[in-house]
Amino acid sequence: EKGGYEHFMLKEIHEQPNAIRDTYRGRLLAKEGIIRMAGIDDNIEKFLNANRIIIVACGTSWHAGLVAEYIFEDLARIPVEVEYASEFRYRNPVITEKDVVIAISQSGETADTLAAIKLAKSKGAFVFGVCNVVGSTIARETNAGAYTHAGPEIGVASTKAFTTQITVLTLIALKLAKANGSMSNSVFHHHLQELELIPEKVKEALKADEHIKKVAEIYKDAKNCLYLGRGYNFPVALEGALKLKEISYIHAEGYPAAEMKHGPIALIDEQMPVFVIATKKGHYEKVVSNIQEIKSRSGKIIGIVTTGDVDVKNVADHVIEVPETIESLTPLLTTIPLQLLSYHIAVMLEKNVDQPRNLAKSVTVE
Ligand code: M6R
């Protein structure tokens, strides 16, 4: 059932090219320049008249929500708030009938996310679900929704659920951007074409596996790791750190790269690997100067870079390449090496990769 892979997590990482394709199959019609999603089409007025979108989720799904905040605001010019479901539900939040709430959940059973949905519905908000498990409680409780169609995710560490959630949210943002006029036809077409190329590029990114294994071998005994990214890749840094923590039990933190100088830079020494997402699109020069600051404090740098990169390669201790794409789609590629890295480190440390201690696949208690 693991399809020849040693662990479900590795199988699911490698399933991502197909999973992403399954997510947009029948929805993304690049040649025609159409995105078809019944859950959005049937409720388009709700979205177009919304004052803002509030995204509620937990864990990795919350990270997908953060990526979506960049996508929705940048492409569709709709204000977005991203909330931990557990905080939102107990905060007496201000919710109105003009709010659209998007709940993201792989399992569709997360207790806090479900409670957040019920609260939002009771205040009259329109609630849209992005779930993977068909027929799950959250899928049933929401007013409308879109499935990720990633197929079953067994490994406790979420991998393909994350990239397919981002894919669905990208489709929604593009659809709204087109509908509300914040994106021109030609830019829209370009995005659709680029999205269609993503599965092949994920495949390409997966080819770095052997190289990533060597990097994992070098840093597997680290006690602390830092993950940095900016813009669209700041949430990817958070997700990279979560993945390492939950399966290898190594302490890791994700930060927006520029926040480093407001505290975490004090931690940097030769014992501290810093994984920096530094793709060509998106604040590249600024990230390169962040990297130089780390280097001058003897930090060890592993750069996640665009294929053919030179500047980061010159300063970093190691680089891992991912293919080039448009900025908004980079998270779908930069996530891949960070998943593989966590996986290999956990295997080398002989941890239970698919069922890490103290964790459950779906958190049905608050
Ligand atoms: O099923 P959900 O997406 O609602 O689950 C949310 C989190 O519990 C989940 O993403 C968790 O953080 C994963 N173990 C992360 O890999």
Residues whose N, C-alpha, C, O or C-beta is under 5 A from the ligand:
A	BS01	M6R	C58 G59 T60 S61 I104 S105 Q106 S107 G108 T110 V156 A157 S158 K361 V363
